[in-house]
Amino acid sequence: MTGSAWNWIRRLGLPGLILYGIFDNTPLISAPPGSMDVFVILLSANRPEWWAWYAFMATVGEVLGGYLTYRLSEKGG
């Protein structure tokens, strides 16, 4: 992996996983399937003691994104 791509993934960190999860579940932005898993795996491989936090933040982001999409579609009809 190139240095710049790894730096970008590492800078995402915990809050970035939440934001990525929210954007991943919107109908307007389509991320590659499994990309959240790849981010969690790479971050966890770098800091194994934080694996539970990375998994939790990714889950929170995905759930929030799904909920926001649901609420928007409910209002739109």
Buried (B, 14 or more C-beta within 10 A) or exposed (E): EEEEEEEEBBEBBBEBBBBBBBBBBBEEEEBEEEEBEEBBEBBBEEEEEBBEBBBBBBBBBBBBBBEEBEEEEEEEE
